[in-house]
Amino acid sequence: VQLQASGGGLVQAGGSLRLSCTASGRTVSSGDVAWFRQAPGKERDFVAAIRRRERGSSTSYADSLKGRFSISRDNAKNTVYLQMNNLKPEDTAVYYCAAKYGPSAILSQLGNELTYGYWGQGTLVTVSS
């Protein structure tokens, strides 16, 4: 399984970006897919996750990002998206997508990076003030 993250770039505060995570080798709908981010000098943090179709495709978000970020999936394009609105300078980070296949992730573990066995290369988001 390979994951390709894209869509990062430079945006002014208050702007929006949509990140894409495209999978090859497996369908995104058959796995649990998440976005994490890592700011310079900081640990990697959970952003959002979407569960596999057989688990109802439910979503989960980091509490601090609810209302501004939205995760979705396009099965036809085998892609998971992260829509980011009202971006702030503190959103500046490398954003990674990750996927878990095999047994479904436990709901409480969706935000744990150790849950995921497959990772994309990351895409840089820079928000200027």
Backbone hydrogen bonds, N-H to C=O, Kabsch-Sander energy under -0.5 kcal/mol:
donor,donor_aa,acceptor,acceptor_aa,energy
2,Q,24,S,-2.4
4,Q,22,T,-2.5
5,A,3,L,-0.6
6,S,20,S,-2.3
9,G,124,L,-0.7
11,V,126,T,-2.7
13,A,128,S,-2.5
14,G,87,L,-3.1
15,G,12,Q,-2.3
17,L,84,M,-2.1
19,L,82,L,-2.7
20,S,6,S,-2.8
21,C,80,V,-2.1
22,T,4,Q,-2.5
23,A,78,N,-2.0
24,S,2,Q,-2.3
30,S,27,T,-1.1
31,G,28,V,-1.2
32,D,100,K,-2.2
33,V,31,G,-0.5
33,V,50,I,-2.4
34,A,98,A,-2.7
35,W,48,A,-3.1
36,F,96,Y,-2.9
37,R,45,D,-2.6
38,Q,94,V,-2.3
39,A,43,E,-0.6
42,K,39,A,-2.3
45,D,37,R,-3.5
47,V,35,W,-2.6
48,A,35,W,-1.5
49,A,60,S,-2.4
50,I,33,V,-2.9
51,R,58,S,-3.1
53,R,29,S,-2.7
55,R,52,R,-1.7
56,G,53,R,-2.0
57,S,52,R,-2.0
58,S,55,R,-0.7
60,S,49,A,-2.2
62,A,47,V,-2.5
65,L,62,A,-2.1
66,K,62,A,-0.8
66,K,63,D,-0.8
67,G,69,F,-0.5
68,R,65,L,-1.9
69,F,65,L,-2.0
70,S,83,Q,-2.3
72,S,81,Y,-1.8
74,D,79,T,-3.0
75,N,73,R,-0.6
78,N,74,D,-0.6
78,N,75,N,-0.7
79,T,74,D,-1.9
80,V,21,C,-2.5
81,Y,72,S,-2.7
82,L,19,L,-2.2
83,Q,70,S,-3.2
84,M,17,L,-3.2
84,M,82,L,-0.6
85,N,68,R,-2.2
85,N,83,Q,-0.5
86,N,14,G,-0.6
87,L,15,G,-2.5
91,D,88,K,-2.6
92,T,89,P,-1.7
93,A,125,V,-1.9
94,V,38,Q,-2.3
95,Y,93,A,-0.6
95,Y,123,T,-3.1
96,Y,36,F,-2.8
98,A,34,A,-2.5
99,A,118,Y,-2.4
100,K,32,D,-2.4
109,Q,106,I,-2.1
110,L,107,L,-1.4
112,N,109,Q,-1.6
113,E,111,G,-0.6
115,T,112,N,-2.1
116,Y,113,E,-1.2
117,G,99,A,-1.1
118,Y,99,A,-1.9
120,G,97,C,-2.7
121,Q,3,L,-0.5
123,T,95,Y,-2.2
125,V,93,A,-2.9
126,T,9,G,-2.8
128,S,11,V,-2.5
128,S,126,T,-0.6
